[in-house]
Amino acid sequence: MHWPTQLARLRCLPGDLSAAQEAVAMLLDESAKNGLIFWQVRGRCLNGAVQIKQGDAAEGLRMTRTALAEPRQTEFILGLTEFAGALVEGFLGTGQVSQAVVAIDEALEHAERNEERWCLAELLRVKGELLLIQRLQNAAGTAEDLFLEALGWARRQGALSWELRAATSLARLWRGEGRTGDARELFFPVIVVSARGSRPLISGQPKHWPTTCDEGKASEWG
């Protein structure tokens, strides 16, 4: 039952939403036939994520939140980190920035408590971006710390895509503060490594995901 989930997730990444929908439908059908509640919940979360990517943020968010609430009632443990992206994308797509922050905080707490650190770099980066969106006092300093921590985790894990995103977020922040030289010094080496493809890329970026990098805009930092 694991392979339909992976197929659905992978199909979502490059934007092949039609194939993702088919894989999710297969997962939901097979799990229902076999009475596998855990996989039903996961399929419903994926279904919500696909809805959000298709532009229906409100309905996709409702589906994902409803599904995520069920494991807590049925004593199943579902990794919140896996679907944090869908929640944040849904909340941002419906203008609920504060709820997006809550979702990221819950995912970070869950990741630390359960040692699910495989996407910690991206969670930290997104938390920083959300703080900047809120424009709270001292947000820039806190965001910088989060971006630096995200960069460190991405490098330790060899996750080039997340390193590129973290570097972009940090470089953009520095450039906005007038630290153009520091931004360029940080950003260009990562772009070079990315172009060479010498470390694994983790592709896929949600439509409403905050302030993503664009590998094709290296000139932006010149």
C-alpha positions as CSV (number, residue, x, y, z in Angstrom):
1,M,0.0,0.0,0.0
2,H,3.0,2.3,0.2
3,W,3.6,2.7,-3.5
4,P,0.4,4.5,-4.4
5,T,1.2,7.1,-1.8
6,Q,4.7,7.6,-3.1
7,L,3.4,7.8,-6.7
8,A,0.8,10.4,-5.7
9,R,3.4,12.5,-3.9
10,L,5.9,12.3,-6.8
11,R,3.3,13.1,-9.4
12,C,2.4,16.2,-7.5
13,L,5.9,17.5,-7.5
14,P,6.4,18.3,-11.2
15,G,2.8,19.5,-11.6
16,D,1.4,16.3,-13.1
17,L,-1.9,16.8,-11.2
18,S,-3.9,14.6,-13.4
19,A,-1.7,11.6,-12.7
20,A,-1.6,12.6,-9.0
21,Q,-5.4,12.5,-8.9
22,E,-5.4,9.0,-10.4
23,A,-2.9,7.7,-7.9
24,V,-4.8,9.2,-5.0
25,A,-8.0,7.7,-6.2
26,M,-6.3,4.3,-6.4
27,L,-5.0,4.7,-2.9
28,L,-8.4,5.7,-1.5
29,D,-10.2,2.8,-3.4
30,E,-7.7,0.1,-2.3
31,S,-7.6,1.3,1.3
32,A,-11.4,1.4,1.5
33,K,-11.7,-2.1,0.1
34,N,-9.2,-3.5,2.7
35,G,-10.4,-1.4,5.7
36,L,-7.0,0.3,6.0
37,I,-8.0,3.5,8.0
38,F,-4.5,4.9,8.2
39,W,-4.1,4.8,4.4
40,Q,-7.5,6.3,4.0
41,V,-6.4,9.2,6.1
42,R,-3.2,9.6,4.1
43,G,-5.1,9.4,0.8
44,R,-7.5,12.1,1.9
45,C,-4.6,14.4,2.9
46,L,-3.1,13.9,-0.5
47,N,-6.4,14.5,-2.1
48,G,-6.6,17.8,-0.3
49,A,-3.1,18.7,-1.4
50,V,-4.0,18.1,-5.0
51,Q,-7.1,20.3,-4.7
52,I,-4.9,23.1,-3.3
53,K,-2.5,22.8,-6.2
54,Q,-5.4,22.9,-8.6
55,G,-6.3,26.3,-7.2
56,D,-9.1,25.4,-4.8
57,A,-7.3,26.4,-1.6
58,A,-10.4,26.6,0.6
59,E,-11.7,23.1,-0.2
60,G,-8.3,21.5,-0.3
61,L,-7.5,23.1,3.1
62,R,-10.8,21.8,4.5
63,M,-10.1,18.3,3.2
64,T,-6.5,18.2,4.6
65,R,-7.4,19.6,8.0
66,T,-10.3,17.2,8.4
67,A,-8.1,14.2,7.5
68,L,-5.3,15.3,9.8
69,A,-7.6,15.6,12.7
70,E,-8.8,12.0,12.4
71,P,-5.5,10.2,13.4
72,R,-5.6,12.0,16.7
73,Q,-9.0,10.6,17.4
74,T,-8.2,7.1,16.2
75,E,-4.8,7.0,17.9
76,F,-3.0,6.7,14.6
77,I,0.2,8.8,14.2
78,L,0.4,10.7,11.0
79,G,3.5,12.7,10.3
80,L,2.5,16.3,10.3
81,T,5.7,17.2,8.6
82,E,4.6,15.4,5.5
83,F,1.6,17.6,5.0
84,A,2.8,20.9,6.5
85,G,3.4,22.2,3.0
86,A,-0.3,21.5,2.0
87,L,-1.5,23.3,5.1
88,V,0.7,26.3,4.7
89,E,-0.2,26.6,1.0
90,G,-3.8,26.3,1.8
91,F,-3.7,28.9,4.6
92,L,-1.8,31.3,2.4
93,G,-4.1,30.7,-0.5
94,T,-7.0,31.8,1.7
95,G,-5.3,34.7,3.3
96,Q,-4.8,33.1,6.7
97,V,-1.1,33.9,7.4
98,S,-1.4,33.5,11.2
99,Q,-2.8,30.1,10.8
100,A,0.0,29.2,8.4
101,V,2.4,30.1,11.2
102,V,0.6,27.9,13.6
103,A,0.8,25.0,11.1
104,I,4.5,25.4,10.7
105,D,5.0,25.7,14.5
106,E,3.1,22.5,15.0
107,A,5.1,20.8,12.2
108,L,8.4,21.9,13.7
109,E,7.4,20.7,17.2
110,H,6.3,17.4,15.7
111,A,9.5,17.0,13.8
112,E,11.6,17.6,16.9
113,R,9.5,15.4,19.1
114,N,9.5,12.5,16.7
115,E,12.9,13.1,15.2
116,E,11.3,13.6,11.7
117,R,14.0,16.0,10.5
118,W,14.1,15.0,6.9
119,C,12.4,18.3,5.8
120,L,13.4,20.4,8.8
121,A,15.4,22.8,6.6
122,E,12.4,23.7,4.6
123,L,10.1,24.0,7.6
124,L,12.6,26.4,9.2
125,R,12.9,28.5,6.0
126,V,9.2,28.8,5.6
127,K,8.8,29.8,9.2
128,G,11.2,32.6,8.5
129,E,9.4,33.7,5.4
130,L,6.1,33.7,7.2
131,L,7.5,35.9,9.9
132,L,8.6,38.4,7.3
133,I,5.2,38.4,5.8
134,Q,3.7,39.2,9.2
135,R,6.2,42.1,9.6
136,L,6.4,41.7,13.3
137,Q,8.9,43.5,15.5
138,N,12.4,42.0,15.1
139,A,11.1,39.7,12.4
140,A,14.1,40.3,10.2
141,G,16.6,39.1,12.8
142,T,14.6,36.1,13.8
143,A,14.1,35.2,10.1
144,E,17.8,35.5,9.4
145,D,18.5,33.0,12.3
146,L,16.0,30.6,10.8
147,F,17.4,30.9,7.3
148,L,20.9,30.2,8.6
149,E,19.7,27.2,10.6
150,A,17.8,26.0,7.5
151,L,20.9,26.4,5.4
152,G,23.0,24.4,7.9
153,W,20.5,21.5,7.9
154,A,20.2,21.5,4.1
155,R,23.9,21.3,3.7
156,R,24.3,18.5,6.4
157,Q,21.6,16.5,4.6
158,G,23.0,17.2,1.1
159,A,19.6,18.5,0.0
160,L,20.6,21.0,-2.7
161,S,17.0,22.2,-3.5
162,W,16.4,23.1,0.1
163,E,19.9,24.7,0.3
164,L,19.1,26.8,-2.7
165,R,15.8,27.9,-1.3
166,A,17.3,28.8,2.1
167,A,20.2,30.6,0.4
168,T,17.7,32.5,-1.8
169,S,15.6,33.5,1.2
170,L,18.6,34.7,3.2
171,A,20.2,36.5,0.2
172,R,17.0,38.3,-0.5
173,L,16.7,39.4,3.1
174,W,20.4,40.6,3.1
175,R,19.9,42.5,-0.2
176,G,16.9,44.2,1.3
177,E,19.1,45.4,4.1
178,G,21.7,46.7,1.7
179,R,24.1,43.8,2.2
180,T,24.3,43.1,-1.5
181,G,27.9,41.8,-1.4
182,D,27.1,39.3,1.3
183,A,24.0,38.2,-0.6
184,R,26.0,37.7,-3.8
185,E,28.7,35.8,-2.0
186,L,26.2,33.5,-0.4
187,F,24.0,32.9,-3.4
188,F,26.3,32.4,-6.4
189,P,28.2,29.4,-5.1
190,V,24.9,27.6,-4.5
191,I,23.7,28.5,-8.0
192,V,26.9,27.0,-9.5
193,V,26.5,23.8,-7.5
194,S,22.9,23.6,-8.6
195,A,23.8,24.1,-12.3
196,R,26.3,21.2,-12.0
197,G,23.8,19.0,-10.2
198,S,26.5,17.7,-7.9
199,R,24.1,17.1,-5.0
200,P,20.6,15.6,-5.0
201,L,17.7,18.0,-5.8
202,I,14.4,17.7,-4.0
203,S,12.0,19.2,-6.6
204,G,8.5,20.6,-6.2
205,Q,7.4,23.9,-4.9
206,P,3.8,24.7,-3.8
207,K,2.0,27.4,-5.7
208,H,1.5,29.6,-2.7
209,W,4.7,28.6,-0.9
210,P,6.2,31.8,0.4
211,T,9.1,33.5,-1.5
212,T,10.6,30.7,-3.4
213,C,13.9,30.7,-5.3
214,D,14.2,31.0,-9.0
215,E,17.3,29.3,-10.4
216,G,16.9,31.2,-13.6
217,K,17.2,34.6,-12.0
218,A,20.8,34.6,-10.9
219,S,21.2,38.1,-12.4
220,E,18.8,39.4,-9.7
221,W,21.7,39.3,-7.3
222,G,24.1,41.2,-9.5
